[in-house]
Amino acid sequence: MNKNENRNILLLHKGKFALKFVISIVLNAFLLIIPIYYSKMIDAITISNYDEAYIFIIILGIVSILYRFIEYFNQKAYYYLFLALYKSYMNLGILKTFNNSLYSLSRFSLSEYSNIMSDDFEMVSDYYSTLVIRIVEIMEFIYIIGYFFFINIIIGLITLISFVIIIFLLFYYNKAISNTNTERKIRNDKRISLFQEIFLSIKTIKGFNIINVIVKRLNNVIDDYIRWHKKLNMNRFNLREVTLGIIDISKIISLLIGIKLIIYGNMTIGTIIIIYSYYGKLSELFTSIITLFESLNNKDVSQKRINKLFEYAIDHVIDNSNYNDIKGYIEFKNILYGNKMLPILNNVSFNINANSLTILSGSTKGDEGVFDLLLRYNKEHSGEILIDCNNINNYSSENMSNIIGFVMEYPNFFNTTIKENLEIFDSNFENIIAVCKYLDIDNEIMKLKNGYETVLINNASNIDEDLKYLLSIAIVFLKKSKIILINNILEHVSKPVYKKILNIIINLKSEHTIIMITRDLSLMKNNAIDKIIFIAYGRIVGIGKHHELKKNQEYCKLISLM
């Protein structure tokens, strides 16, 4: 997250910052007023002016009640600001995730990414939300120092010297605490990652009865985490106790000076009570300053982790083209993709005609590499990919998602109802019903206990496999995409559904450019296939219909091994 992005988010919520600032100033002003009225009441009592003492008690009560009301609104203002910032940072994080390549995202473990999105954005939001009150508290501290200089120069100097020593200690230990916090977060990522690993591998753990090995490994990871967690908190505790100790010593010296001044008639008892109260306030203020430094450390550590997520994200391009005019002609020109030493696609060139059915196949991952590039999961190292003679990188993400629809080999569904999963792609429920009826799955859905309100659990593992794949095809229909990518799904469905899906695909090709990944030889022999592009070891082995490619010895050898 660069400075401009962060500044834009902060400026977006400047009104909420202003509200929090005003309420915080009023709140802290009341905290400074209360000891003054309390001291006036004591002074009135000491000279037997009880009527005046009663008046000050009444004023003190009114001020105290008002303070409680303002404190309530201050807390509300904090959460109002925090929630707004957190949502803005989270939205930006999701956008950056979307704009990242799969290669970039592969640098993160699931736990590390989860911690960034939950904990680190929360840390940054909390830092800026509490920064307002910390600024007001620094203003309050300046007032107290000024007040001490006003009543006695020596008391003012003692307090100021204490402040300088404490600030020096804070800056001196700040880097060490920050480094310790970074190490703790790394260990925490490993700890969470292992919890997830255990949960996902529970069948293996049970089947091989390796619980003792797993527990030993878990204990080692936890011991390492606790060691750094303890070190961090002990460093924080020691710094806080030393700081408060310096304040206590300064307070005792100031009170002794105050007593001496009372003896000589140069100070009232009420004033020494203010000194005592303000020193209590100073203890709270320095604790807040320590908290501010801790919050700054946490923010800096979180910022570094967030920046790792943001560093390779590519922002949306501005694209005003009308995707409805897309014809669906695709061209790959001299594409180098994957590891440069062992590329998935090595200087590959081919074209796919509009309104055609093309098979991508091969003995390596070259066919899936083509899909990765068309879906812009990653960028090519070199070369150019064109749709209707326009570079795909010139299309906005929104337009690309409308141009290309895809059915994955293992479809993903959200843990919500069938209806809500489909409404993500078309909010008109009548359209959803029409598509499901066309695919002949409306009756199958209605046979479920809750029909379209059936909640899909664990990536739709609670429904029939055939229905799952047909629902993924329904999504493509709802998107009305001109280009349709289908990844190896026919091998996962029953024979009747295989025929149904194949007929649907063949009917679609008159108006859509369809590309299928498959290693099904019977499908490759189908006369409805317009072209086979066979890729192996990063290069194209052959392009044409099956009967044409049979003359290619390498093609015949490779398909015999599939």
C-alpha positions as CSV (number, residue, x, y, z in Angstrom):
1,M,0.0,0.0,0.0
2,N,1.7,3.2,-1.2
3,K,1.5,6.6,0.5
4,N,-1.0,7.9,-2.1
5,E,-3.4,4.9,-1.5
6,N,-3.2,5.3,2.3
7,R,-3.6,9.1,2.1
8,N,-6.7,8.7,-0.1
9,I,-8.3,6.4,2.4
10,L,-7.5,8.8,5.3
11,L,-8.8,11.8,3.3
12,L,-12.0,9.8,2.4
13,H,-12.8,9.7,6.2
14,K,-11.6,13.2,7.2
15,G,-15.0,14.1,8.5
16,K,-15.0,11.2,10.9
17,F,-11.4,12.1,12.0
18,A,-12.6,15.7,12.7
19,L,-15.6,14.4,14.8
20,K,-13.3,12.2,16.8
21,F,-10.8,15.0,17.3
22,V,-13.4,17.5,18.6
23,I,-15.0,14.9,21.0
24,S,-11.5,13.9,22.3
25,I,-10.5,17.5,23.0
26,V,-13.8,18.1,24.9
27,L,-13.3,14.9,26.8
28,N,-9.7,15.6,27.8
29,A,-10.6,19.2,28.8
30,F,-13.1,17.8,31.3
31,L,-10.4,15.5,32.7
32,L,-8.2,18.6,33.3
33,I,-11.1,20.6,34.8
34,I,-12.2,18.0,37.4
35,P,-9.0,18.1,39.5
36,I,-9.2,22.0,39.5
37,Y,-12.7,22.0,41.0
38,Y,-11.8,19.3,43.4
39,S,-8.8,21.4,44.6
40,K,-11.0,24.5,45.0
41,M,-13.4,22.5,47.1
42,I,-10.5,21.4,49.4
43,D,-9.2,25.0,49.7
44,A,-12.7,26.2,50.6
45,I,-13.0,23.5,53.3
46,T,-9.6,24.4,54.7
47,I,-10.7,28.0,55.3
48,S,-14.1,26.9,56.6
49,N,-16.0,28.4,53.6
50,Y,-18.5,25.5,53.4
51,D,-21.1,27.2,51.2
52,E,-18.5,27.7,48.5
53,A,-17.3,24.1,49.0
54,Y,-20.9,22.9,48.4
55,I,-21.0,24.9,45.2
56,F,-17.8,23.4,44.0
57,I,-19.1,19.9,44.8
58,I,-22.2,20.5,42.8
59,I,-20.2,21.8,39.8
60,L,-17.8,18.8,40.2
61,G,-20.8,16.4,40.1
62,I,-22.3,18.1,36.9
63,V,-18.9,18.0,35.2
64,S,-18.4,14.4,36.1
65,I,-21.8,13.4,34.8
66,L,-21.1,15.3,31.5
67,Y,-17.8,13.6,31.3
68,R,-19.4,10.2,31.3
69,F,-21.8,11.2,28.5
70,I,-19.0,12.5,26.4
71,E,-16.9,9.4,27.1
72,Y,-19.8,7.3,25.7
73,F,-19.9,9.4,22.5
74,N,-16.1,9.3,22.3
75,Q,-16.2,5.5,22.2
76,K,-18.9,5.5,19.6
77,A,-16.8,7.9,17.5
78,Y,-13.8,5.6,17.7
79,Y,-15.7,2.6,16.5
80,Y,-17.4,4.7,13.8
81,L,-14.0,5.7,12.5
82,F,-12.4,2.3,13.0
83,L,-15.1,0.5,11.1
84,A,-14.9,2.9,8.2
85,L,-11.1,2.6,7.9
86,Y,-11.1,-1.2,8.3
87,K,-13.7,-1.6,5.6
88,S,-11.7,0.7,3.3
89,Y,-8.5,-1.1,3.9
90,M,-10.2,-4.5,3.5
91,N,-11.8,-3.5,0.2
92,L,-8.4,-2.3,-1.1
93,G,-6.8,-5.6,0.1
94,I,-9.4,-7.6,-1.8
95,L,-9.0,-5.5,-4.9
96,K,-5.2,-6.0,-4.7
97,T,-5.7,-9.7,-4.3
98,F,-7.9,-9.7,-7.4
99,N,-5.3,-7.7,-9.3
100,N,-2.4,-10.0,-8.3
101,S,-1.1,-12.8,-10.4
102,L,-1.3,-16.4,-9.1
103,Y,2.5,-16.5,-9.1
104,S,2.5,-13.5,-6.8
105,L,-0.2,-15.0,-4.5
106,S,1.7,-18.3,-4.4
107,R,4.3,-16.5,-2.2
108,F,1.7,-16.6,0.7
109,S,0.6,-19.4,2.8
110,L,-3.1,-19.5,3.5
111,S,-2.4,-18.6,7.2
112,E,-0.2,-15.6,6.2
113,Y,-2.8,-14.3,3.8
114,S,-5.6,-14.8,6.3
115,N,-3.6,-13.0,9.0
116,I,-2.8,-10.0,6.7
117,M,-6.5,-9.6,5.7
118,S,-7.8,-10.0,9.3
119,D,-5.1,-8.9,11.8
120,D,-2.8,-6.6,9.8
121,F,-5.5,-4.5,8.3
122,E,-7.1,-4.3,11.8
123,M,-3.7,-3.1,13.2
124,V,-3.4,-0.3,10.7
125,S,-7.0,0.7,11.2
126,D,-6.6,0.8,15.0
127,Y,-3.4,2.8,14.7
128,Y,-5.0,5.6,12.7
129,S,-8.3,5.5,14.8
130,T,-6.4,5.9,18.0
131,L,-3.9,8.4,16.6
132,V,-6.4,11.2,17.1
133,I,-6.8,10.7,20.8
134,R,-3.0,10.3,21.1
135,I,-2.5,13.7,19.5
136,V,-5.0,15.2,21.9
137,E,-3.2,13.6,24.8
138,I,0.1,15.1,23.7
139,M,-1.7,18.5,23.7
140,E,-2.9,17.7,27.2
141,F,0.7,16.8,28.3
142,I,1.9,20.2,27.0
143,Y,-0.8,21.9,29.0
144,I,0.2,20.1,32.2
145,I,3.9,20.9,31.7
146,G,3.0,24.5,31.2
147,Y,0.8,24.5,34.4
148,F,3.7,23.0,36.4
149,F,6.1,25.8,35.2
150,F,3.4,28.3,36.1
151,I,3.1,27.2,39.7
152,N,6.8,26.4,40.2
153,I,9.8,26.4,37.8
154,I,11.6,23.6,39.6
155,I,8.5,21.3,39.4
156,G,8.2,22.1,35.8
157,L,11.9,21.3,35.1
158,I,11.7,18.0,37.0
159,T,8.6,17.0,34.9
160,L,10.2,18.1,31.6
161,I,13.5,16.2,32.3
162,S,11.5,13.1,33.2
163,F,9.7,13.4,29.8
164,V,13.0,13.8,27.9
165,I,14.4,10.6,29.6
166,I,11.3,8.6,28.8
167,I,11.1,9.7,25.2
168,F,14.8,8.7,24.8
169,L,14.1,5.3,26.2
170,L,11.1,4.8,23.9
171,F,13.1,5.7,20.8
172,Y,16.1,3.6,22.0
173,Y,14.1,0.4,22.6
174,N,11.6,1.0,19.7
175,K,13.6,-0.8,17.0
176,A,14.3,-3.9,19.2
177,I,10.6,-4.2,20.1
178,S,9.7,-3.8,16.4
179,N,12.1,-6.6,15.4
180,T,10.8,-8.9,18.1
181,N,7.2,-8.2,17.0
182,T,8.2,-9.1,13.4
183,E,9.6,-12.4,14.5
184,R,6.5,-13.1,16.6
185,K,4.2,-12.5,13.6
186,I,6.3,-14.9,11.5
187,R,6.0,-17.6,14.2
188,N,2.3,-16.9,14.5
189,D,1.8,-17.5,10.7
190,K,3.6,-20.9,11.1
191,R,1.4,-21.7,14.1
192,I,-1.9,-20.9,12.3
193,S,-0.6,-22.7,9.2
194,L,0.1,-25.9,11.2
195,F,-3.4,-25.8,12.7
196,Q,-4.9,-25.6,9.2
197,E,-2.6,-28.4,8.0
198,I,-3.7,-30.7,10.8
199,F,-7.3,-30.0,10.0
200,L,-6.9,-30.7,6.3
201,S,-4.7,-33.8,6.9
202,I,-6.9,-35.4,9.6
203,K,-7.6,-38.5,7.4
204,T,-3.9,-39.1,6.9
205,I,-3.2,-38.6,10.6
206,K,-5.9,-41.0,11.6
207,G,-5.1,-43.6,8.9
208,F,-1.4,-43.8,9.8
209,N,-1.9,-43.1,13.5
210,I,0.9,-40.5,13.5
211,I,-0.7,-38.2,16.1
212,N,2.4,-38.4,18.4
213,V,4.6,-37.1,15.6
214,I,2.1,-34.3,14.8
215,V,1.8,-33.4,18.5
216,K,5.6,-33.2,18.8
217,R,5.8,-31.0,15.8
218,L,3.0,-28.8,17.1
219,N,4.7,-28.4,20.4
220,N,7.9,-27.3,18.8
221,V,6.1,-24.7,16.7
222,I,4.1,-23.4,19.8
223,D,7.2,-23.3,21.9
224,D,9.0,-21.2,19.3
225,Y,5.9,-18.9,19.1
226,I,5.6,-18.6,22.9
227,R,9.3,-17.7,23.2
228,W,9.0,-14.7,20.9
229,H,5.5,-13.8,22.3
230,K,7.0,-13.8,25.8
231,K,10.0,-11.8,24.7
232,L,7.9,-9.2,23.1
233,N,5.5,-8.8,26.0
234,M,8.3,-8.8,28.6
235,N,10.1,-6.0,26.6
236,R,6.9,-4.0,26.6
237,F,6.3,-4.7,30.3
238,N,9.8,-3.7,31.3
239,L,9.7,-0.5,29.3
240,R,6.3,0.4,30.8
241,E,7.4,-0.3,34.3
242,V,10.7,1.7,33.9
243,T,8.7,4.6,32.5
244,L,6.1,4.6,35.3
245,G,8.9,4.3,37.8
246,I,10.5,7.5,36.5
247,I,7.1,9.2,36.7
248,D,6.7,8.1,40.3
249,I,10.1,9.4,41.3
250,S,9.4,12.7,39.6
251,K,6.0,12.8,41.4
252,I,7.5,12.2,44.8
253,I,10.1,14.9,44.3
254,S,7.5,17.4,43.1
255,L,5.2,16.6,46.1
256,L,8.1,17.1,48.5
257,I,8.8,20.5,46.9
258,G,5.0,21.3,47.1
259,I,4.9,20.5,50.8
260,K,7.9,22.7,51.4
261,L,6.1,25.5,49.6
262,I,3.0,25.0,51.7
263,I,5.0,25.3,54.9
264,Y,6.3,28.7,53.7
265,G,2.8,29.7,52.6
266,N,3.6,29.8,48.9
267,M,1.2,27.0,47.8
268,T,-2.3,25.8,48.9
269,I,-3.3,22.3,49.7
270,G,-5.6,22.4,46.7
271,T,-2.7,23.1,44.4
272,I,-0.7,20.1,45.7
273,I,-3.8,18.0,45.1
274,I,-3.8,19.2,41.5
275,I,-0.1,18.3,41.2
276,Y,-0.9,14.8,42.5
277,S,-3.9,14.4,40.2
278,Y,-2.0,15.7,37.2
279,Y,0.9,13.3,37.8
280,G,-1.6,10.5,37.8
281,K,-2.8,11.8,34.5
282,L,0.9,12.0,33.3
283,S,1.2,8.3,34.2
284,E,-1.8,7.6,32.0
285,L,-0.4,9.9,29.2
286,F,3.0,8.2,29.2
287,T,1.3,4.8,29.1
288,S,-0.7,6.1,26.1
289,I,2.6,7.3,24.5
290,I,4.1,3.8,25.0
291,T,0.9,2.3,23.5
292,L,1.3,4.7,20.6
293,F,4.8,3.5,20.0
294,E,3.6,-0.1,20.3
295,S,0.8,0.7,17.9
296,L,3.3,2.3,15.5
297,N,5.5,-0.8,15.7
298,N,2.5,-3.0,15.0
299,K,1.4,-0.8,12.2
300,D,4.9,-0.8,10.6
301,V,5.2,-4.6,10.8
302,S,1.7,-5.0,9.4
303,Q,2.4,-2.4,6.7
304,K,5.4,-4.4,5.5
305,R,3.3,-7.5,5.2
306,I,0.5,-5.7,3.5
307,N,3.0,-4.2,1.0
308,K,4.1,-7.7,0.1
309,L,0.5,-8.4,-0.9
310,F,0.3,-5.1,-2.9
311,E,3.7,-5.0,-4.6
312,Y,2.9,-7.0,-7.7
313,A,-0.8,-6.0,-8.0
314,I,-1.7,-4.4,-11.3
315,D,-4.3,-1.7,-11.2
316,H,-7.4,-1.8,-13.4
317,V,-7.0,-0.3,-16.9
318,I,-9.5,2.2,-18.1
319,D,-11.5,0.5,-20.9
320,N,-14.6,2.1,-22.5
321,S,-14.9,-0.5,-25.3
322,N,-18.2,-2.3,-25.7
323,Y,-17.7,-6.0,-25.0
324,N,-21.0,-6.8,-26.7
325,D,-19.2,-6.2,-30.1
326,I,-16.6,-8.9,-29.4
327,K,-16.4,-11.4,-32.2
328,G,-14.2,-13.9,-30.3
329,Y,-11.1,-14.3,-32.5
330,I,-8.1,-15.2,-30.4
331,E,-4.4,-15.1,-31.3
332,F,-1.3,-16.1,-29.4
333,K,1.9,-14.5,-30.8
334,N,5.3,-15.8,-29.7
335,I,4.3,-16.4,-26.1
336,L,6.9,-17.3,-23.5
337,Y,5.3,-18.2,-20.2
338,G,6.3,-19.9,-17.0
339,N,9.8,-20.6,-15.7
340,K,12.2,-19.1,-18.2
341,M,14.6,-22.1,-17.8
342,L,11.7,-24.6,-18.3
343,P,8.8,-22.7,-19.7
344,I,5.2,-24.0,-19.9
345,L,4.8,-22.2,-23.2
346,N,8.0,-21.5,-25.2
347,N,7.6,-19.1,-28.1
348,V,4.1,-20.5,-28.8
349,S,1.9,-19.0,-31.6
350,F,-1.5,-20.0,-32.8
351,N,-5.0,-18.6,-33.5
352,I,-8.5,-19.7,-32.7
353,N,-11.4,-18.6,-35.0
354,A,-14.5,-17.0,-33.7
355,N,-17.6,-19.2,-33.2
356,S,-15.6,-22.4,-33.2
357,L,-15.0,-25.4,-30.9
358,T,-11.3,-25.9,-30.2
359,I,-9.7,-28.7,-28.1
360,L,-6.5,-27.9,-26.1
361,S,-4.6,-31.0,-25.1
362,G,-1.1,-32.2,-24.4
363,S,1.1,-34.3,-22.2
364,T,2.3,-31.4,-20.0
365,K,0.6,-28.3,-18.5
366,G,0.8,-26.2,-21.7
367,D,-3.0,-26.3,-22.3
368,E,-3.7,-25.1,-18.7
369,G,-1.1,-22.4,-19.3
370,V,-3.2,-21.1,-22.2
371,F,-6.2,-20.8,-19.8
372,D,-4.0,-19.1,-17.2
373,L,-3.1,-16.4,-19.7
374,L,-6.5,-15.9,-21.2
375,L,-8.0,-15.5,-17.7
376,R,-5.0,-13.3,-16.8
377,Y,-4.1,-15.3,-13.7
378,N,-0.5,-14.5,-14.6
379,K,1.2,-12.4,-17.3
380,E,3.3,-13.7,-20.1
381,H,7.0,-13.1,-20.0
382,S,7.0,-12.0,-23.6
383,G,4.8,-12.1,-26.6
384,E,1.2,-10.9,-27.2
385,I,-2.3,-12.3,-26.7
386,L,-5.0,-10.7,-28.8
387,I,-8.8,-10.9,-28.7
388,D,-10.2,-9.4,-31.9
389,C,-6.8,-7.9,-32.6
390,N,-6.7,-6.1,-29.3
391,N,-4.1,-6.9,-26.6
392,I,-6.0,-8.6,-23.6
393,N,-4.1,-6.4,-21.2
394,N,-5.9,-3.4,-22.6
395,Y,-9.3,-4.7,-21.5
396,S,-10.5,-3.8,-18.0
397,S,-11.0,-6.6,-15.6
398,E,-14.8,-6.0,-15.7
399,N,-14.9,-6.3,-19.5
400,M,-12.6,-9.3,-19.5
401,S,-14.9,-11.1,-17.1
402,N,-17.8,-10.4,-19.4
403,I,-15.9,-11.5,-22.5
404,I,-14.6,-14.8,-21.1
405,G,-16.6,-17.3,-19.0
406,F,-15.1,-20.5,-17.7
407,V,-15.9,-23.8,-16.2
408,M,-13.1,-25.1,-13.9
409,E,-12.2,-28.8,-13.5
410,Y,-13.0,-28.4,-9.9
411,P,-15.7,-25.7,-9.6
412,N,-15.8,-23.3,-6.7
413,F,-19.0,-22.4,-4.8
414,F,-19.5,-20.2,-1.9
415,N,-21.0,-21.5,1.4
416,T,-24.4,-20.0,0.8
417,T,-27.5,-21.1,-1.1
418,I,-27.7,-22.2,-4.7
419,K,-29.9,-19.2,-5.4
420,E,-27.4,-16.7,-3.9
421,N,-24.4,-18.4,-5.6
422,L,-26.2,-17.9,-9.0
423,E,-27.4,-14.4,-8.1
424,I,-23.8,-13.3,-7.9
425,F,-23.7,-13.6,-11.7
426,D,-27.3,-12.5,-12.5
427,S,-29.5,-10.9,-9.8
428,N,-32.7,-11.6,-11.9
429,F,-34.1,-14.9,-10.4
430,E,-36.3,-15.4,-13.4
431,N,-33.2,-15.6,-15.6
432,I,-31.7,-18.1,-13.2
433,I,-34.9,-20.3,-13.4
434,A,-34.9,-20.1,-17.2
435,V,-31.2,-21.2,-17.5
436,C,-31.7,-24.0,-15.0
437,K,-34.7,-25.2,-17.0
438,Y,-32.8,-25.1,-20.2
439,L,-30.0,-27.2,-18.6
440,D,-32.7,-29.5,-17.3
441,I,-31.6,-29.1,-13.7
442,D,-34.5,-27.1,-12.3
443,N,-36.3,-30.3,-11.3
444,E,-33.1,-31.7,-9.7
445,I,-32.7,-28.6,-7.6
446,M,-36.4,-28.6,-6.5
447,K,-36.0,-32.2,-5.4
448,L,-33.5,-31.0,-2.8
449,K,-35.0,-30.5,0.7
450,N,-34.7,-26.7,0.4
451,G,-34.7,-26.3,-3.4
452,Y,-32.9,-23.2,-4.5
453,E,-32.4,-22.2,-0.8
454,T,-30.2,-25.3,-0.3
455,V,-26.9,-24.1,1.3
456,L,-23.8,-25.4,-0.6
457,I,-21.4,-26.7,2.0
458,N,-17.6,-27.3,1.6
459,N,-17.6,-26.3,-2.1
460,A,-20.9,-28.0,-2.8
461,S,-19.8,-31.4,-1.5
462,N,-23.4,-31.9,-0.3
463,I,-24.9,-32.2,-3.7
464,D,-24.5,-34.6,-6.6
465,E,-21.4,-34.2,-8.8
466,D,-23.5,-34.0,-12.0
467,L,-25.6,-31.2,-10.6
468,K,-22.4,-29.4,-9.4
469,Y,-20.9,-29.3,-12.9
470,L,-24.2,-28.3,-14.5
471,L,-24.5,-25.4,-12.0
472,S,-21.0,-24.3,-13.1
473,I,-22.2,-24.3,-16.7
474,A,-25.3,-22.4,-15.6
475,I,-23.0,-19.6,-14.4
476,V,-21.5,-19.3,-17.9
477,F,-25.0,-19.0,-19.4
478,L,-25.9,-16.3,-16.9
479,K,-22.7,-14.4,-17.7
480,K,-23.5,-14.6,-21.5
481,S,-19.8,-14.6,-22.3
482,K,-18.7,-14.6,-25.9
483,I,-15.6,-16.9,-25.2
484,I,-16.1,-20.0,-23.0
485,L,-13.3,-21.9,-21.5
486,I,-14.0,-25.5,-20.2
487,N,-11.4,-27.3,-18.3
488,N,-11.6,-31.1,-18.4
489,I,-15.0,-31.5,-16.8
490,L,-16.5,-34.3,-18.9
491,E,-14.3,-36.9,-17.2
492,H,-16.0,-36.1,-13.9
493,V,-19.6,-36.6,-14.8
494,S,-21.9,-39.6,-15.6
495,K,-22.4,-40.8,-19.2
496,P,-25.9,-39.3,-19.5
497,V,-24.7,-35.9,-18.3
498,Y,-21.5,-36.2,-20.5
499,K,-23.8,-36.4,-23.6
500,K,-26.0,-33.6,-22.4
501,I,-23.0,-31.3,-21.8
502,L,-21.4,-32.2,-25.1
503,N,-24.6,-31.5,-27.0
504,I,-24.9,-28.1,-25.2
505,I,-21.3,-27.2,-26.1
506,I,-21.8,-28.2,-29.7
507,N,-25.0,-26.1,-29.9
508,L,-23.2,-23.1,-28.4
509,K,-20.3,-23.0,-30.9
510,S,-22.5,-21.3,-33.5
511,E,-22.5,-18.1,-31.4
512,H,-19.5,-18.6,-29.1
513,T,-15.8,-19.3,-29.2
514,I,-15.4,-22.4,-27.1
515,I,-12.1,-23.9,-25.9
516,M,-12.0,-27.2,-24.1
517,I,-9.1,-28.8,-22.3
518,T,-9.4,-32.6,-22.4
519,R,-7.4,-35.8,-22.8
520,D,-10.4,-37.7,-23.8
521,L,-9.5,-39.3,-27.2
522,S,-13.1,-40.1,-28.1
523,L,-13.9,-36.5,-27.8
524,M,-10.9,-35.4,-29.8
525,K,-12.2,-37.7,-32.6
526,N,-15.6,-36.0,-32.6
527,N,-16.4,-34.4,-36.0
528,A,-17.9,-31.4,-34.3
529,I,-14.4,-30.4,-33.1
530,D,-13.1,-27.6,-35.4
531,K,-9.5,-27.8,-34.3
532,I,-7.1,-29.5,-31.9
533,I,-4.1,-27.6,-30.5
534,F,-1.7,-30.2,-29.0
535,I,1.0,-28.8,-26.7
536,A,3.8,-30.7,-25.1
537,Y,7.1,-29.7,-23.4
538,G,6.3,-26.0,-24.0
539,R,5.8,-26.2,-27.8
540,I,3.1,-27.0,-30.2
541,V,3.3,-30.5,-31.5
542,G,0.4,-30.1,-34.0
543,I,-2.7,-28.2,-34.9
544,G,-5.6,-29.6,-36.9
545,K,-8.4,-32.2,-36.7
546,H,-7.7,-35.6,-35.3
547,H,-7.6,-37.4,-38.6
548,E,-5.1,-34.8,-39.9
549,L,-2.9,-35.1,-36.8
550,K,-2.7,-38.9,-37.1
551,K,-0.1,-38.3,-39.7
552,N,2.1,-36.7,-37.0
553,Q,4.2,-39.5,-35.4
554,E,5.0,-37.4,-32.3
555,Y,1.3,-36.6,-31.8
556,C,0.4,-40.3,-32.1
557,K,3.1,-41.3,-29.6
558,L,2.0,-38.7,-27.0
559,I,-1.7,-39.5,-27.2
560,S,-1.0,-43.2,-26.7
561,L,0.7,-42.3,-23.4
562,M,-2.2,-40.2,-22.1
